[in-house]
Every structure is written in structure tokens, then in C-alpha cells.
């Protein structure tokens, strides 16, 4: 079963690049455990309903399989 990772961001988000790099490292560590991982970047300016759906007021935020997992840059622990 595929995992779906959404990174919610907005223009000018200063922590976006760090978040992408952290997510990529975490995915590389999971490659043997999860067969298929889909990453999607969601711009909240173009999709404001996503901010309402997950009730976030700040970016970046990370949603995994439809559930809010992190607000801010995720930790690699």
C-alpha cells in the first residue's frame, strides 16, 4: 500500500527547503519498509481549503496519509 506525504507550504516559507530535505532523508531510510511513497507539495495560496482542512496557521506542515503529522520542520528521530 502506498504512503501519501503532502507538504503544505506557502510562498516565502523559509523552512520549506529544509523540510523537503528532511522528508527525502526519512523516505530513504524507509525504502525497505514501505514500497511506494508519493510526495506532493501543496501551495496553500492556490489551495486554501487544505489549511482549513488541517486547521493550520503556519507553514510548513506535513500530512501523512491524510493526517497532520508535523507543523514546522519534522525531526528525523
N, C-alpha and C positions, 0 to 999 in steps of 0.2 A: 504494500500500500504506500502511495506517495505521501510525503510530507509537504505541506504548503507553508512557505515562510513569506510573510509580507512585511516589508519595511516601509513604515509610514513616515513621510518626510514633508518638508515644505522648502520653498526656495530660500536660500540663505542659511539653511540649517548647518551650523558649524561642526556638528558632530556626525554628519551623515557619512563621510568618507571613513571615519574610524569605525562606525557601526558596520558598514559594508565589509571592511577588512576583518573585523571580529567574527561576523556571521560566516564569512568564507572559511576562516580557520576552524570554526566549530563544525562546519559541514564536512570539511576534510577529515576531521577526527571521527566523524560519524559514518563515513563512507562504507565501512564494513558492516555496520549495524542497520543502516537504512538504505534501501535500494534506490529510491527515487526521491529527489528533493527538488522542489520547484521554488524559485525565488522570484518575487515580484515586488517592484518598487512602486509605491502608491504616493502620488503627489497630492497632498491634501488641498491645495488650491484648486486643482482640477476635480477632486473627489471629496468635497467637504462632508459628504454623508459618512465617510469612513471615520472621521474624527468624532462624529456624533454616535456612530455605532459602538465604538470602543471607549467613548467618553474620555478622550484625551485632550489635553490643553497644551501640550508641549511635544516637540519632536526632537530626536527620532523616537519611534516606538516600533516594537517588533511583535507581530502577531504570528502565532504558530497554530496551524490547523483551526483557524477561526477564533482562537482565544488569545487575549492580550497577554504576552509573556514578559515584556520588558518595556519600560519607559526610560529613555536615555540609552546610553551605550551599554550593551549587555556585558556581563563579566564572563570570563572564559572558564570559570570554575564549575 
